[in-house]
Amino acid sequence: MDQNIIFKTALVIIFAVFMVSFSGCTGTEEAVKTTEPPASEPYTTVTVDDIKESLKGKGPVTAGLDIDATTFFTESIYYYGLENIDGPDGTNLYGDDPLSNPDFIYKVNNDFAGQYIPKEGAKEVINMHLERGDRVIFITKKTSSEDERISEYITSVFGIEDPVLIFTNESTKTPYINEEGVSVYYGDSDGDITDCNDADKCTPYRFKRNMLTVDEYDSDYNPGQYGESVVENSEY
């Protein structure tokens, strides 16, 4: 065996023995004293069953959901749009401003729709509302295109025939929430919550974002900031 490996192995063993001896000297009592309890979340959480119970006796209602990061994981699609090197000489296929490029917008609403990954939290919420006999619709700030296949995909994934899907083209969702009589709305962004709060009569519920993307897309993501409840396990 190589002498360096033997030397390193010996050091590891010596260190391990030292740590065991040290931990034995400190005792359990001190370990308990120095262990900090986990910090509680700065917001109230609710389960889907809690929401169902709050609607008990209210009869059928209209529930609205956001699309991106709420109903589906779509972050990878936008990452590709912003970072791809598929254009000439390794440039971005959609130019300097992909999010405003009609070709990219069309693909997001059509060709890429089958790459939307349904969130388990959304499935649970939607199934609960459908079992109650509620109407489930979708309101997104996405930019619309001449055609779209997201509705078709919603039908395939959630079994909702001819779903209502409203594109607000980056404008506020409040008037659409009012027009559709939405009673509860689920969204991940701060704007989703404030748009719902600004509506005539709508209760917002916050969906959590995937932790892998929060660091990149957290400028409009402050769960509980407006007193809204956060749906448990909605990041999955």
C-alpha positions in Angstrom: 0.0 0.0 0.0 1.2 3.5 -0.8 2.8 5.2 2.3 0.8 8.4 1.8 -2.4 6.4 2.0 -1.2 4.6 5.1 -0.3 7.9 6.7 -3.7 9.5 5.8 -5.6 6.5 7.1 -3.8 6.7 10.4 -4.6 10.3 10.8 -8.3 9.6 10.2 -8.3 6.9 12.8 -6.6 9.0 15.4 -9.0 11.9 14.7 -12.0 9.6 15.0 -10.7 8.2 18.4 -10.2 11.7 19.7 -13.7 12.8 18.7 -15.3 9.8 20.4 -13.3 10.5 23.6 -14.1 14.2 23.5 -17.8 13.5 23.1 -17.8 11.1 26.0 -16.3 13.8 28.2 -18.7 16.5 27.4 -21.8 14.4 28.4 -25.3 14.3 27.2 -26.5 17.2 29.4 -24.1 19.7 27.7 -25.1 18.5 24.3 -28.7 19.2 25.1 -27.9 22.7 26.3 -26.0 23.7 23.1 -28.5 22.3 20.6 -30.7 25.0 19.2 -34.3 24.2 18.4 -35.2 24.5 14.7 -36.6 27.9 13.8 -40.3 28.0 13.1 -41.5 29.2 9.7 -42.6 32.9 9.7 -46.1 32.0 8.4 -49.1 29.8 9.0 -49.4 26.6 7.1 -52.5 24.7 6.1 -53.1 21.2 4.7 -55.5 20.5 1.8 -57.8 18.9 4.3 -57.8 22.2 6.3 -58.9 24.1 3.2 -61.6 21.5 2.4 -62.9 21.9 6.0 -63.0 25.7 5.7 -65.2 25.3 2.6 -67.6 22.9 4.3 -71.2 23.9 3.8 -70.4 26.6 1.2 -71.5 24.5 -1.8 -69.6 24.6 -5.1 -67.1 27.4 -5.5 -64.7 28.5 -8.2 -61.0 27.8 -7.4 -58.3 29.4 -9.5 -54.7 28.4 -9.9 -51.6 30.0 -11.3 -49.6 27.9 -13.9 -45.9 28.4 -13.5 -44.4 27.1 -10.2 -47.9 26.5 -8.8 -49.6 23.9 -11.0 -46.5 22.9 -12.9 -42.7 22.9 -12.6 -41.8 25.0 -15.7 -38.5 26.6 -14.5 -36.3 24.4 -16.7 -38.1 25.7 -19.8 -37.4 29.3 -19.0 -33.9 28.5 -18.0 -33.4 26.9 -21.5 -34.9 30.0 -23.1 -32.6 32.3 -21.3 -29.4 30.2 -21.4 -29.4 28.1 -24.5 -26.6 28.2 -27.0 -28.5 26.7 -29.9 -28.3 29.8 -32.2 -25.6 30.6 -34.8 -22.1 30.3 -33.4 -23.3 29.3 -29.9 -25.6 32.3 -29.5 -29.0 32.3 -27.9 -31.5 30.9 -30.3 -34.1 33.4 -29.2 -31.9 36.5 -29.1 -31.1 39.0 -26.4 -34.6 39.1 -24.9 -36.0 35.6 -25.1 -39.0 36.2 -22.9 -40.3 38.8 -25.4 -39.5 36.7 -28.4 -42.7 35.6 -30.1 -41.0 32.3 -31.2 -40.1 31.4 -27.7 -43.5 32.5 -26.3 -45.2 30.3 -28.9 -43.0 27.3 -28.0 -43.7 27.8 -24.3 -47.4 27.7 -25.0 -47.3 24.9 -27.5 -44.3 22.8 -28.3 -43.0 22.8 -24.7 -46.3 22.2 -23.0 -45.7 18.5 -22.7 -42.6 19.3 -20.6 -44.6 20.9 -17.9 -44.2 18.7 -14.8 -47.3 18.6 -12.6 -46.8 19.4 -9.0 -48.1 16.9 -6.5 -49.4 19.7 -4.3 -51.5 21.0 -7.3 -52.8 17.5 -8.0 -54.0 17.2 -4.4 -55.6 20.6 -4.4 -57.3 20.1 -7.8 -58.6 16.6 -6.8 -60.0 18.0 -3.6 -61.9 20.7 -5.4 -63.2 18.4 -8.2 -64.4 15.9 -5.5 -66.3 18.8 -3.9 -67.9 19.6 -7.3 -66.1 22.9 -7.5 -65.2 24.7 -10.7 -61.4 24.8 -11.3 -59.9 27.4 -13.6 -56.4 28.7 -14.4 -55.2 32.3 -14.5 -51.6 33.0 -15.6 -49.7 36.1 -16.3 -48.0 34.4 -19.3 -48.1 36.1 -22.6 -50.6 34.5 -25.0 -49.9 33.3 -28.5 -52.0 32.6 -31.5 -52.5 29.0 -30.4 -51.9 27.1 -27.1 -51.8 23.5 -26.0 -51.6 24.1 -22.3 -55.3 23.6 -22.0 -55.1 20.3 -23.8 -52.3 19.2 -21.5 -54.3 20.2 -18.4 -57.1 18.0 -19.6 -54.6 15.1 -20.1 -53.1 15.5 -16.6 -56.0 16.5 -14.4 -59.0 15.2 -16.4 -60.6 18.7 -16.6 -62.6 18.9 -19.9 -62.4 22.2 -21.8 -60.5 24.0 -18.9 -60.7 27.7 -18.6 -57.2 29.1 -19.1 -56.8 32.9 -19.0 -53.6 34.7 -20.1 -53.3 38.2 -18.6 -50.3 39.1 -20.7 -48.3 40.3 -17.6 -51.2 42.4 -16.3 -53.0 42.1 -13.0 -55.2 39.0 -12.4 -57.6 40.9 -10.2 -60.3 41.7 -12.8 -60.3 38.1 -14.1 -60.6 36.8 -10.6 -63.7 39.0 -10.2 -65.2 38.2 -13.6 -64.9 34.5 -12.9 -66.1 34.7 -9.3 -63.0 33.0 -7.9 -63.4 32.3 -4.2 -60.0 30.8 -3.5 -56.8 31.3 -5.5 -53.5 29.4 -5.4 -50.3 31.0 -6.4 -46.6 31.1 -5.7 -45.6 34.8 -6.3 -46.3 37.9 -4.2 -48.3 39.2 -7.1 -50.6 36.2 -7.0 -51.4 37.0 -3.4 -51.9 40.7 -3.8 -54.0 40.3 -6.9 -56.3 37.9 -5.0 -56.4 40.2 -2.0 -57.4 43.1 -4.3 -60.3 41.1 -5.7 -63.9 41.5 -4.3 -64.0 38.3 -2.4 -61.1 35.9 -2.8 -59.0 34.0 -0.3 -55.3 33.5 -1.3 -53.2 30.4 -0.6 -49.5 30.5 -1.2 -47.8 27.6 -3.0 -44.1 27.1 -2.1 -41.5 27.1 -4.8 -38.9 24.4 -5.4 -36.0 25.0 -3.1 -33.6 24.4 -6.0 -34.9 27.5 -7.8 -35.7 29.9 -4.9 -32.2 31.4 -5.0 -32.6 32.3 -8.6 -36.2 33.4 -8.6 -36.9 34.9 -5.1 -37.4 38.6 -5.9 -41.2 38.2 -5.7 -41.4 35.3 -3.3 -42.0 36.1 0.3 -44.4 33.5 1.8 -46.7 34.8 4.5 -45.8 38.4 3.8 -49.4 39.4 3.4 -50.8 37.2 6.1 -51.8 34.4 3.7 -51.6 30.8 4.6 -49.0 28.5 2.9 -50.1 25.1 1.6 -48.0 22.3 3.2 -45.8 20.3 0.9 -46.7 22.5 -2.1 -43.1 22.8 -3.1 -43.3 19.2 -4.5 
